[in-house]
Amino acid sequence: MHVVEPTSFEHWRALAREFLIEKIPPAEILWQDLGTQLSLFENSPSGNKPPRISHENPVYSVPKEFLELARQIACHRSKERWALLYRLLWRIIHEQKLLLKNPVDDDVQLAYQMQKSVSRDCHKMKAFVRFRRVTRSATDSHQREGSDEQACEQHFVAWHRPDHRIVHLVAPFFKRRFPTMQWSILTPDESVHWNLDEIVFTSGVPASEAPSSDELEDLWLTYYASIFNPARIKLRAMTAELPVRHWPTLPETRIIPDLLDNASTRVQEMKQKSEGFRSTADEFLPQHASLKTLAEAAAACTACDLFKDATQTVFGSGTQEARLVLVGEQPGDREDTEGEPFVGPSGELLDEILLSAGVARDDVYITNVVKHFKFTQQGKRRLHKKPNSREIFACRPWLEAELKTIQPEGLVCLGATPAQALLGRDFRITKQRGSILKTEWCERTTATWHPAAILRMPDPQRREQMIKQMVMDIRSVG
């Protein structure tokens, strides 16, 4: 049994190369992990040098992908990392050259799990390192030789506790990010310093070696408090992305509890400062809902500012017994004038598509996510302008009340806006069009093209293809 203690990645690599030459299988090697190592990419210490390899010995080639993977896994804290790397290396050379392409292999799975853990830790270090400025008097090394003149030297110091030994992996990022300032990042395992000329690595230090505050910290906390949005608090996401173990090194975490305690008050203040804005149209909904009472109530809706410029509210059209509901984005110029949805060019194309799908328009209820026409004035023309999320949110209760009243058997979203409003903001019409999904409003919900998008398509063949797809999508739920 061969017992070895690699002191660095390069040392492990040299040992592994020697064992491969001697054809020693993984089962005959015990890879031990030193409790106190040099930096993972430094040369080995004297007295424990890697074996010398003759140029006459064979040279094994391995995929570049493996070397990149190995360099990252070498930074993992697991004591099994060296054995895992040699086992993978042996199998790649002697058994399966494309082993890393096999995602179900146990060794490959473990390797990529370690790589992911290291990569995630690198991301956390880039995000959570906070420098503090240290001003000190020191002899200016750049002044002429023999001068005793003292100069104030600006140095920035941070302390961080990574999960793995990743300082060497992340150091180049900080060099690129802060090339013109002298800085040090201290960790329990190793430290890195940039002196404007080169990166220098030294041994690790405890947190007590780092400064606990500086004169810029109050400014940073004031800024952080000013940009803190109490209306978008998600505690679970916050603690997942900002792990509690890193809080001691992040100055802003000292004020987060107070910001959370005052969140509800600040949200209320924000609402009160928002002139003319009501959260949603809920307060306009009638006590007893039917399509008739809903339409009458919607005519007086002022939940968002769109009512100010629109001619009138354009509510849905159709029978309460309709089994199929089509939902568009908002009324257009013609619809705003006539007070009915889909009566312009888009409506004419929709009628043709419904006819091709074998669906009579009289049997369909047609409505929009937003009930007022939003536009920009260009001369005498009123050009469609997409509603924003606030306007969609404000108008949403009308659409939900319509769907609850009708309880359709089929629901079709025409275009991206209604699809994202009803199926989620991550829904992509180009990728998920035609998918049949179960929603809280309907067992069979799908999304397809908006007729206006088809009319804007310059390619005649593509336009015909989109029409056929829309016909199939309506048939699938109709």
C-alpha positions in Angstrom: 0.0 0.0 0.0 1.4 3.4 -1.0 0.7 6.2 1.5 1.0 9.7 0.2 0.1 13.2 1.4 -0.2 15.7 -1.4 0.6 19.3 -0.4 -0.8 21.0 -3.5 -2.6 20.3 -6.7 0.7 20.2 -8.6 2.1 17.9 -6.1 -0.9 15.5 -6.5 -0.5 15.8 -10.3 3.1 14.7 -10.1 2.4 11.9 -7.8 -0.5 10.7 -9.9 1.7 10.8 -13.0 4.3 8.6 -11.3 1.7 6.1 -10.1 0.3 5.9 -13.6 3.7 5.1 -15.1 4.2 2.4 -12.5 0.7 1.1 -13.3 -0.4 1.3 -9.6 -4.3 1.0 -9.4 -6.3 3.3 -7.1 -7.0 0.5 -4.6 -3.3 0.3 -3.8 -2.9 4.0 -2.8 -3.9 5.7 0.4 -4.3 9.4 -0.2 -4.0 11.3 3.0 -4.9 14.9 3.6 -2.6 17.2 5.5 -4.2 19.2 8.3 -2.1 22.3 7.4 -1.3 22.6 3.8 0.5 25.2 1.7 -1.6 27.0 -0.7 -3.2 24.5 -3.1 -1.3 25.8 -6.1 2.1 26.5 -4.6 5.1 24.3 -5.0 5.6 21.4 -2.5 7.7 22.0 0.6 11.3 20.8 0.7 11.5 17.3 2.1 8.2 16.2 0.5 8.9 16.8 -3.1 7.0 14.9 -5.8 8.9 12.0 -7.5 11.2 12.8 -10.3 10.0 11.6 -13.7 12.3 10.6 -16.5 11.7 12.0 -19.9 11.9 8.5 -21.2 8.7 7.5 -19.3 5.4 7.6 -21.2 3.3 10.8 -21.1 -0.4 10.3 -20.7 -2.8 12.7 -22.2 -6.1 13.5 -20.5 -9.0 15.7 -21.6 -8.6 19.4 -20.9 -12.0 19.1 -19.2 -10.6 16.8 -16.6 -7.7 19.1 -15.7 -10.0 22.1 -15.3 -12.4 19.9 -13.2 -9.5 18.6 -11.1 -8.1 22.1 -10.3 -11.5 23.1 -8.9 -12.0 19.8 -6.9 -8.5 20.2 -5.4 -9.9 23.3 -3.6 -12.7 21.2 -2.0 -12.4 20.4 1.7 -13.3 16.8 1.4 -10.5 14.5 2.4 -11.6 12.1 -0.4 -10.8 14.6 -3.2 -7.3 13.3 -4.0 -8.5 9.7 -4.1 -11.5 10.6 -6.3 -9.3 12.5 -8.7 -6.9 9.7 -9.1 -9.7 7.1 -9.5 -11.2 9.3 -12.3 -7.8 9.7 -13.9 -7.1 6.0 -13.8 -10.5 5.1 -15.3 -10.2 7.7 -18.1 -6.8 6.4 -19.2 -7.4 2.6 -18.7 -11.1 2.1 -19.1 -13.2 4.9 -20.6 -11.7 8.0 -22.2 -15.1 9.8 -22.3 -15.9 8.9 -18.7 -16.8 12.5 -17.8 -19.6 12.4 -20.4 -21.4 9.8 -18.4 -23.6 11.7 -15.9 -24.9 8.6 -14.1 -21.5 7.3 -13.1 -21.1 7.6 -9.3 -17.6 9.1 -9.4 -18.6 11.6 -12.1 -21.6 12.6 -10.2 -19.6 13.2 -7.0 -16.9 15.1 -9.0 -19.4 17.5 -10.5 -21.1 17.9 -7.1 -17.8 19.0 -5.6 -17.1 21.3 -8.5 -20.5 22.9 -8.1 -19.9 23.4 -4.4 -16.6 25.1 -5.1 -18.0 27.2 -7.9 -20.9 28.3 -5.6 -18.4 29.2 -2.9 -16.4 31.3 -5.3 -19.5 33.2 -6.3 -20.3 33.8 -2.6 -16.8 35.1 -2.0 -17.0 37.6 -4.9 -20.4 38.8 -3.6 -19.7 38.9 0.2 -16.2 40.3 0.6 -16.4 43.7 2.2 -13.2 45.8 2.3 -12.5 48.3 5.0 -10.0 51.1 4.5 -6.9 51.2 6.7 -4.8 54.4 6.7 -1.3 54.1 8.0 1.9 56.0 8.0 4.7 54.2 6.2 8.0 55.0 4.5 7.1 55.5 0.9 9.0 52.7 -0.9 8.6 54.6 -4.2 10.5 57.6 -3.0 14.2 58.1 -3.6 16.5 55.8 -1.8 17.6 57.0 1.7 14.6 59.3 2.2 12.9 59.1 5.7 9.8 61.0 4.6 6.6 59.4 5.8 3.5 59.0 3.6 -0.1 58.1 4.3 -0.7 54.7 2.7 -4.2 53.6 1.8 -4.8 49.9 2.2 -8.1 48.0 2.0 -8.5 44.9 4.1 -11.3 42.3 4.2 -11.9 39.1 6.2 -13.9 36.2 4.7 -14.6 32.6 5.7 -15.1 30.5 2.6 -16.4 26.9 2.8 -13.5 25.7 0.7 -9.9 26.6 -0.1 -10.7 28.9 -3.0 -8.6 32.0 -2.5 -6.3 31.2 -5.5 -9.3 30.7 -7.7 -10.9 34.0 -6.8 -7.8 36.2 -6.4 -7.6 37.1 -10.2 -11.2 38.4 -10.1 -10.3 40.9 -7.3 -7.2 41.9 -9.2 -9.2 42.7 -12.3 -12.0 44.4 -10.2 -9.7 46.6 -8.0 -6.4 47.0 -10.0 -5.6 50.5 -8.7 -5.9 49.9 -5.0 -3.8 47.9 -2.6 -5.9 45.3 -0.9 -5.7 42.2 1.3 -8.3 39.4 1.7 -7.7 37.4 4.9 -9.2 33.9 5.5 -8.6 31.2 8.1 -6.6 29.1 5.5 -4.7 31.5 3.4 -4.6 35.2 2.6 -4.0 37.1 -0.6 -2.6 40.6 -1.1 -2.4 42.9 -4.2 0.4 45.5 -3.9 -0.3 47.1 -7.4 2.5 44.9 -8.9 1.8 41.3 -8.1 -0.5 39.0 -6.1 1.1 37.6 -3.0 -0.2 34.7 -1.0 0.4 34.2 2.8 -0.9 32.0 5.5 -4.3 32.3 7.0 -5.2 34.5 10.0 -8.1 34.7 12.5 -10.9 37.3 12.0 -9.4 39.4 14.8 -6.5 40.4 12.5 -8.9 42.3 10.2 -10.3 45.8 11.0 -13.8 45.8 12.4 -15.0 49.1 10.8 -13.9 52.2 9.0 -15.0 55.8 8.4 -16.8 54.9 5.2 -19.1 52.3 6.8 -21.8 54.8 8.0 -22.1 56.1 4.5 -22.5 52.6 3.1 -25.2 51.8 5.7 -27.1 55.0 4.9 -27.0 54.1 1.2 -28.1 50.5 1.8 -31.0 51.6 4.0 -32.1 54.0 1.3 -32.2 51.4 -1.5 -33.8 48.7 0.7 -37.2 47.9 -0.8 -39.6 46.7 2.0 -42.2 45.8 -0.6 -40.0 43.0 -2.1 -38.9 41.2 1.1 -38.5 37.5 0.7 -36.9 36.2 3.9 -36.3 32.6 2.6 -34.6 33.9 -0.5 -32.6 36.4 1.5 -31.2 33.8 3.9 -30.6 31.4 1.0 -28.6 33.9 -1.0 -27.1 35.7 2.0 -26.2 32.8 4.4 -26.2 33.7 8.1 -22.6 32.5 8.5 -21.4 35.4 6.4 -23.4 38.0 8.3 -20.6 38.9 10.7 -18.4 40.2 7.9 -21.2 42.2 6.1 -21.8 45.6 7.8 -25.3 45.9 6.2 -26.6 42.9 8.2 -26.4 45.0 11.4 -29.3 47.1 10.2 -31.4 44.4 8.4 -33.4 43.4 11.5 -34.5 47.1 12.0 -35.3 47.4 8.3 -37.5 44.3 8.5 -39.2 45.5 11.7 -40.2 48.8 9.9 -41.0 47.1 6.6 -44.8 47.2 6.9 -44.8 50.8 7.9 -42.6 51.8 5.0 -44.7 49.9 2.5 -47.8 51.8 3.8 -45.9 55.1 3.4 -44.9 54.2 -0.1 -48.5 53.5 -1.0 -49.6 56.8 0.4 -47.0 58.7 -1.5 -48.1 57.1 -4.8 -50.6 59.7 -6.1 -53.8 58.4 -7.5 -52.7 54.7 -7.3 -54.9 52.1 -5.7 -53.3 48.7 -5.3 -55.9 46.8 -7.4 -59.4 47.1 -8.7 -60.8 45.0 -5.8 -62.6 47.9 -4.3 -64.6 48.4 -7.5 -65.9 44.8 -7.7 -69.6 44.4 -7.2 -70.9 42.5 -4.2 -72.9 40.1 -6.5 -70.8 39.3 -9.6 -72.3 38.5 -13.0 -70.9 39.5 -16.4 -73.5 42.3 -16.5 -72.7 43.7 -13.0 -69.0 43.4 -13.6 -69.1 45.3 -16.8 -71.2 48.1 -15.2 -68.8 48.4 -12.3 -65.7 48.3 -14.5 -67.0 51.4 -16.4 -66.2 53.4 -13.3 -62.8 51.8 -12.5 -59.9 54.2 -11.7 -57.5 51.7 -10.2 -54.7 52.8 -12.5 -54.2 55.9 -14.6 -55.1 54.4 -18.0 -58.7 55.5 -17.6 -57.6 59.2 -17.9 -56.8 59.0 -21.6 -58.9 56.1 -22.8 -62.3 56.8 -24.3 -64.0 54.1 -22.3 -63.6 50.8 -20.4 -63.6 47.9 -22.9 -65.0 44.9 -21.0 -65.3 41.3 -22.2 -67.8 40.2 -24.7 -69.8 37.0 -24.9 -72.1 34.8 -23.0 -71.8 33.6 -19.4 -72.4 30.0 -20.6 -69.3 30.1 -22.9 -67.2 27.0 -22.6 -64.1 28.7 -24.2 -62.5 32.0 -23.1 -59.9 33.9 -25.1 -57.8 36.5 -23.3 -55.9 39.2 -25.1 -53.6 41.9 -23.9 -55.6 45.2 -24.1 -58.1 46.9 -26.4 -56.8 48.8 -29.4 -57.8 52.0 -31.1 -60.9 50.6 -32.8 -61.9 48.7 -29.6 -61.5 51.8 -27.5 -63.8 53.7 -29.9 -66.5 51.1 -30.2 -66.3 49.6 -26.7 -66.0 46.0 -27.8 -62.9 43.7 -27.7 -61.3 42.4 -31.0 -63.3 44.4 -33.5 -60.3 45.8 -35.5 -58.0 44.0 -37.9 -56.9 41.6 -35.2 -60.5 40.7 -34.5 -61.2 40.0 -38.2 -58.3 37.6 -38.3 -59.4 36.0 -35.1 -62.8 35.4 -36.6 -61.2 33.6 -39.5 -59.1 31.5 -37.2 -62.0 30.5 -35.0 -64.0 29.5 -38.1 -61.1 27.3 -39.2 -61.0 25.8 -35.8 -64.7 25.0 -35.9 -65.6 27.4 -33.1 -68.4 29.9 -33.5 -67.5 33.3 -32.1 -70.9 33.5 -30.4 -70.0 30.5 -28.3 -66.8 32.2 -27.1 -66.1 34.8 -24.4 -63.4 37.2 -25.4 -61.7 39.7 -23.1 -58.4 41.3 -22.3 -56.0 41.5 -19.3 -56.2 45.3 -19.3 -59.6 47.0 -19.9 -58.4 50.4 -21.0 -56.4 51.4 -24.2 -52.9 52.4 -23.5 -51.3 54.4 -26.3 -48.8 57.1 -27.4 -50.1 59.9 -29.6 -48.3 60.4 -32.9 -50.0 63.2 -34.8 -53.6 62.1 -35.2 -52.7 58.4 -34.7 -52.9 56.6 -31.4 -50.2 53.8 -31.3 -50.5 50.8 -29.0 -48.2 50.8 -26.0 -47.7 47.7 -23.9 -49.1 47.9 -20.4 -46.7 47.7 -17.5 -46.8 45.3 -14.6 -48.4 47.8 -12.3 -51.3 48.4 -14.7 -51.7 44.6 -15.3 -51.7 44.0 -11.5 -54.2 46.8 -10.9 -56.6 45.4 -13.6 -56.2 41.7 -12.7 -59.3 41.4 -10.4 -61.6 42.1 -13.4 -60.1 39.2 -15.4 -60.2 36.8 -12.4 -63.8 37.8 -11.7 -64.8 37.1 -15.3 -63.1 33.6 -15.2 -64.6 32.8 -11.9 -68.1 33.7 -13.2 -67.8 31.8 -16.4 -65.7 28.8 -15.2 -64.7 27.8 -18.8 -63.7 24.4 -20.0 -61.0 25.8 -22.2 -58.9 29.0 -21.7 -56.6 30.4 -24.4 -54.1 33.2 -23.8 -53.5 35.3 -26.9 -49.9 36.5 -26.7 -47.2 36.9 -24.1 -48.9 39.4 -21.8 -51.9 37.3 -20.9 -49.8 34.1 -20.9 -47.4 35.6 -18.3 -50.3 37.1 -16.3 -52.1 33.8 -16.0 -49.3 31.2 -16.4 -46.4 32.9 -14.7 -43.8 35.5 -15.5 -41.3 32.8 -16.7 -43.7 31.6 -19.5 -42.2 32.1 -22.9 -44.7 32.0 -25.8 -42.0 31.1 -28.4 -41.0 28.0 -26.4 -44.2 26.9 -24.6 -46.9 27.8 -27.1 -49.5 25.1 -27.4 -48.7 23.5 -24.0 -51.9 22.5 -22.2 -51.7 23.3 -18.5 -54.0 23.1 -15.5 -54.6 26.4 -13.8 -56.9 27.6 -10.9 -59.3 29.0 -13.5 -59.5 26.1 -16.0 -58.5 22.5 -16.4 -57.3 23.1 -20.0 -55.3 26.3 -20.4 -53.0 27.1 -23.2 -51.2 30.0 -24.9 -50.9 30.9 -28.6 -50.0 33.7 -30.9 -51.9 37.0 -30.7 -53.5 37.8 -34.0 -51.7 41.2 -34.1 -48.4 39.3 -34.0 -49.4 37.3 -37.1 -50.5 40.5 -38.9 -47.0 42.0 -38.2 -45.2 39.0 -39.6 -43.5 40.1 -42.9 -42.8 36.5 -44.1 -46.0 35.1 -45.8 -44.9 31.5 -45.2 -44.2 32.1 -41.6 -47.5 33.9 -41.3 -49.4 31.0 -42.7 -47.6 28.6 -40.3 -48.5 30.8 -37.3 -52.2 30.8 -38.4 -52.2 27.0 -38.6 -50.5 26.7 -35.2 -53.1 29.0 -33.7 -55.9 27.0 -35.2 -54.5 23.8 -33.7 -54.0 25.4 -30.3 -57.6 26.6 -30.1 -58.9 23.2 -31.2 -56.8 21.5 -28.5 -58.8 23.1 -25.7 -62.0 24.1 -27.6 
